[in-house]
Amino acid sequence: MWQIDGSKGEGGGQILRSSLALAVLTGTPVRIANIRAGRAKPGLMRQHLAAVRAAATICGGELSGDSIGSTEISLRPGAVKGGTYTFSTGGAGSTTLVLQTILLPLLLRSEGTSVLRFEGGTHNPMAPPFDFLVKAFLPLLATMGARVSTSFERHGFYP
């Protein structure tokens, strides 16, 4: 099991999202402690909780510690399964950061097509906006052979 100290680096949510994505990609169990220790409000906020649960959902993983304010989670990933999924941040939390956690595992480890629907913020401080995904990130992935299409219902702004 990987042991990750979430206080390292900038001590924010990026180490959480990256660790989850790599754990799901490799099928390696992970324990992440000191989540967001470098932030004014440490622990899981709604968008982080959505990312953690999304990672567990796409791989049928065993998850513990998944609650608001939690500073430690564990995930024992299973096989990544494509499918139709809906994920909500429960408010205006960043949907692009949730996508960042699960997109590569779905592209690289699942068979078939996946359809993802997100509910929440699309334009948030300290997070890439939806436009960045469409105009920069997804075209870069396309040069590597990824086939991703998007549709957009409406903007979601952080209050």
N, C-alpha and C positions, 0 to 999 in steps of 0.2 A: 504494500500500500504506500502510495506517495504521501508524504507529510509536507504540506505547504504552509508557510508562515505568511499570512495575508497582510502583515504589517510591513513587509519588505517593499522596496522601490517607493512608489508614491503612496502606498498604503491605502489605495482606493479599490474600486470595483474591477479594474482591469485584470489584476492577478487572479481574482475569482473567476471571471469569464474565461480567461485563457486557460487556466488550470482545468476547468470543467470541460472545455472543448477538447483539450488534449487527452484528458482521462477517457472521455467518451470515444474519441478517435482510436485510442489504443486499447480500450477495454480494461484499463488499469484502475483499480480502486484508489480513491483519493480522500484524504482528510484535509480540510482547509481550516486553519485556526486564525484567530486575530483578524477576522474579516473586517475590512475597512477601518482598521485601527488608526489610520492617519487622518480620519475625517472627524468633523465636529460631532457628528452623530454616528458612532461606530455601529457595526453590525449590518444585517440585511435590511434594506429598505424595500418597498414594494417591487421596484423594477429588478432588484437583485434577486428577490425571492422568485419572481416570475422567470428569470433566467435559470436559476437553480432547478426549479420544477420543470421547466421546458427541457433542460438537459436530461433529467431523469425520465421524462415522458418518452422522448424519442428513442431511448434505449431500454425501456422497461427496467430501469435501475432501481436499486434499493437505496433510499435516501433517508437520512436522519438529520435533525437540526434545522429543518426548513420552517422557520417561523420569523416573523418580523422582529428585528433587534438581535437575532442570534448572531454570535460571533464565531460559531464553529459549525461546519456541516461535514457530513461524510456521504460519499456516493460510491456505490459498487455497481458500475455499469454492466448492462447486458448488451445484446446485439442491437445495433442501430436498425430501426425499422422505418422505412418510408411510409407515408400515409397522408391523411388529411388531418391537420392539427390547427387548433385555435388557441392562442395565448393572449392573455390580458395582463397588463401591468396593474390593473385595479385603480387606475387614475391616469394622470398625465405622464407617468414614468416613460422612459425612452424605450420604444419598441425596437429601434435599430440596435440597441445594445443587447436585447434579448436575441435578436436575429444573429448578431455576431457570435453568440455562444453556440448556436446549433447549426448554422448554415454549413460549415465545412464538414462536420460529421455526417450530415445528411447527404451532401454532395459526394463524399468520398467513401462512405461505408454502407449506404443503404442501396437496395436494389429498387428499381422502378422510380416512379415519379412521386414527388411530395407536393402537397398544396398546403401552404402556411397562411394563416390569417392572424393578424395582430390587431389588438385594440389597446390604444394608449397614445402616448406622445410621439410625434414624428419630428418635431423641431424643439430640442431641449438644450439648455446650457450644458456644456461639458460632455456633449454626445454628438456623434455625427448625424446630421439631418438626413431625412429620406432622400433628398436631392443628391447628396454625396454618394449614397448607395447606387442610385440610378445612373449618375453621370461619371462616377470614378471607380468605385469598388467593383460593381458587377461587370462593367466592361473589362476591367483588369482580369477578373476571373474568367471571362469569356475567352480571352487570349490564351488561357490554359485549358480550354475545352469545356468549361462549365456552361450549361444551358439553364439560365434563370430568367424568368419573365416576371414582371411586376404589374400590378394595377393599384390604383390609389383612390380611395373613396373621399377622404377629406383630411385636412391638416389637423394635427393635434398639438397644441402649444402648451408648454409648461406655464402655469399661472404666474 
